């Protein structure tokens, strides 16, 4: 479960930002997780809940926005939101596709109590 190592790295960032802002505690954390990021949101939540114990984020909540896979066909310029991982344009059957979103793993927001 590589989600635990991702959360460990996340907590390094959270603790650094909290220290910079002289925060008393971290209230919430918001992440964007793409469908192709290789991260399972439920495992990320579990790892976060395990890791936050006895930290400045002990009472915090994790909010995850799941970002769907969005592609653009370079042949016909059609944009498609995919719920599968079949990389073929549904309009022209081309395999010349550009990924627009769905690969991200971003720390979007940290809510602190100062």
Secondary structure as GFF3:
##gff-version 3
##sequence-region A 1 114
A	DSSP	alpha_helix	3	20	.	.	.	ID=ss1
A	DSSP	beta_strand	25	34	.	.	.	ID=ss2
A	DSSP	alpha_helix	41	51	.	.	.	ID=ss3
A	DSSP	beta_strand	61	67	.	.	.	ID=ss4
A	DSSP	beta_strand	69	73	.	.	.	ID=ss5
A	DSSP	beta_strand	79	82	.	.	.	ID=ss6
A	DSSP	beta_strand	97	101	.	.	.	ID=ss7
A	DSSP	beta_strand	105	113	.	.	.	ID=ss8
###
